[in-house]
Amino acid sequence: MQIIARGQLALAVAAALVLAATGAAAGATLDHISRDKTLRIAYRDDAPPFSYKGKTAEPAGFMLDLCRAVAKNLAQQLGLPPLKIDYVKVTAADRFDAITQSKADLLCEPTTQTLSRRAQVDFSIPTFVDGAGLLIRDNGPKSLTALGGHKIGVLAGTTTEDELRASLKDAGITADVIPADTHDAGLAMLDDGKISAYFADRGILMFLAQQSNDPGKLLLADNYLTVEPYALALPHGDEDFRLAVDRALSTIYRSGQIAAIFTHTFGSDTKPSKTLQTLYLVSALPD
């Protein structure tokens, strides 16, 4: 009986420790935000148009604009003056470490939410849907199947190039794949009519189209050839903070502020796809 009692005591102590740890995690981020009146945002300087080094001291990009809007809403939720933002520079390799090691509160860059990543960090409601697509000339082929016998540009030495070649092979399409050293070089080939289409993530293509010599002559094909659901990564297990971030994002979506953020990044001539519009519609959760 004594052994059983000791075992039960050990289990009770362990359970108490787990509950204490859980309680400490819940709300911990909001506590330090309220105390320091600061939100720590992790960003990349090499992922335009979502997160990159801007012309000013502040990082630029769609996700940065969105996270700054979230920061304003969080301050309102907490009854605080506008929050100070500390920018934490990360890379594609160490970006999740910034969250798991408590160096940043939000990861604001093109982060695809996956089940395996959810084992180490939590995610907000969706913030964007991206995926490979085609930037084409307005008088040229308007789908992948129509590009047989044409030249298609793609950034050299990337997984995107591998995806393009695999997609063409799977569809039985014979086309010339023309590698480009940079996205700007690919855009120049498209502007000059040296290729019929340029293959990249749609977010990048929307951004590139605004840099064209004649944006009105370029079109973004409607079809998504791959799908990448983006969300903001945040500390694992902090339900209070995740709810506050989701409430902020839902408010931004419902109010239409997301349209202004989109236009600031992609320009007034670029319209969000129907898929992206639907994402914001269904993600605008009611209070």
SULQUIUR-V231470 format. One record per run of one state. SS is the DSSP state (a for helix, b for strand, c for the rest). FROM is the first residue (numbers start at 1). TO is the last residue. Records with the same first field share a line. If there is no record, write none. Layout:
SS = FROM-TO ; FROM-TO
This chain:
c = 1-1 ; 26-27 ; 37-37 ; 44-45 ; 48-50 ; 53-59 ; 61-61 ; 79-83 ; 90-94 ; 101-105 ; 108-111 ; 113-116 ; 120-121 ; 131-131 ; 138-144 ; 148-150 ; 156-158 ; 172-175 ; 181-182 ; 192-196 ; 210-214 ; 221-227 ; 235-238 ; 256-256 ; 267-273 ; 284-287
a = 2-25 ; 28-36 ; 62-78 ; 95-100 ; 117-119 ; 145-147 ; 159-171 ; 183-191 ; 202-209 ; 215-217 ; 239-255 ; 257-266 ; 274-283
b = 38-43 ; 46-47 ; 51-52 ; 60-60 ; 84-89 ; 106-107 ; 112-112 ; 122-130 ; 132-137 ; 151-155 ; 176-180 ; 197-201 ; 218-220 ; 228-234
